[in-house]
Amino acid sequence: MTSDADRRLLLQIARDAIVAHLAGSHASMPGGSEVVDRPGAAFVTIHNHGELRGCIGHLEAHEPLGRLIAGCAVAA
């Protein structure tokens, strides 16, 4: 289970990854939280004005959660 602070951090990672991708750069991965480095499974869903714009994820924990969230956010 992730804490509220961890969920906010993962949401910020997703947002930063999308902004960096659109700007043609790479987002930096924040440190200082074990949740970012812990292998995990996740889905990222993007809504715009209540309308689904994209959703993608992975069911198995094969990579660190921070990197997975960033990659899924860009793919979604």
N, C-alpha and C positions, 0 to 999 in steps of 0.2 A: 504494500500500500504506500502511496506517495502522500507526502504532506501538502498542505496548501501552498507553502513556500516552494516546494519542488514543482508543483503543477504550474505555478506562476513562472518559474524559471524555464520550464520546458516550453511554455507558451511563448515566452520572450525569444527563446532559441528559434522556434518556428518562424516567428515574425521577422527576426533579424536575418534568417536564411533567405526568406522570400525577398526582402528589401535588397540584400546583397546580390542575389541572383539577378534581379531586375536592373541593378546598377552595373552588372558585369564584373562583380568582384566576389570574394569569398568572405563569409561571416566568420568572425573569430568565435571560438568555443569558450564560454566562461568556465572558470575553474572554481574550486572551493565547495563543490557539492558532489557527494558520492553518487547521486542519482544520474548525473551526466555520464559517468564512466561505467556504471553498472549495465551489464547486458540486459536488454529488455525487448519486449514486443510492444507495438503501438500502432494506432491508426491516427491519421491527421485528416480532419474534415474542415473544409473551407466554405464558409457561407458569405454571401454578399447581399446585404439588404434582405436577409431571411431566405435567400435562394441558394440552393446547393450549387457550388462552383467546382468542387473537386473533393475526392476522398480516396486515400490510399493508405496501406499499412502492411505490416508483417505480423504473422501469428507466432513466429518463433524468435527467441532471443539469440540472435547470431552476432550482434554488434552492440557497441555502447549506445545507450538510450539517447544521449545527446546527438550523436551523429545520425542515428536512425530518424529522430524527429526532424532534424534539419533536412535530410534527404527526402523524406516523405512530404514535408511542407513544400519543397520546390517542385516535386513531382505532381502534387495535387493541384 
